[in-house]
Amino acid sequence: MEKLRFNIMQTEWGFVAAALSKRGFRHLILPQAGKEQVFNALCRRVRDEKLVPDNKDLVAKKLNGQLRNYFQGRLVDFNYKLDYDTATVFQRQVWCVARTIPYGSTQTYGWIAEKIGDPDARRAVGQALNANPLPLLVPCHRVIAARGKLGGFGGGPETKSKLLQLEGTILA
């Protein structure tokens, strides 16, 4: 059983949880109303891993500061090592391309499909983004459907809309 260090952080939008393996961040839970809710959401995500609290990890402390800035509407570059060990090859491809979408910008599912060399994989791209365990670090909220429609989001359409508004993105 692998150990994941985790940290619960308070932001302007609520409590966020992040879990790290030795290889990088493995999970990020979007803001919840309380510590218990965010911890329970993290527990639902982990599989055969053991969660170990770690409030002293320097990388998690840096992320904490960046998340606070992000939720206050400041430009942040979440440039961290991510642990994709539980992902499929296709998911890794999609997530790596999604990470290239800059703050305040959007791209479509079709754009990602083109970038990974499979223009017919728009729906599969959406499924891979829905399985993203690292929202914000892999900014899947910046991926929209054709003609400016929001499309899906694991955190719900309202949260996706709020994140895009926070980044100053205006949808057509």
Secondary structure, DSSP 8 states (H G I E B T S, - for coil): -EEEEEEEEEETTEEEEEEE-SSSEEEEEEEESSHHHHHHHHHHH-SSEEEEE-S--HHHHHHHHHHHHHHTT--------B--TTS-HHHHHHHHHHTTS-TT--EEHHHHHHHTT-TT-HHHHHHHHHT-S-BTTB-GGGEE-GGG-----TT-HHHHHHHHHHTT----
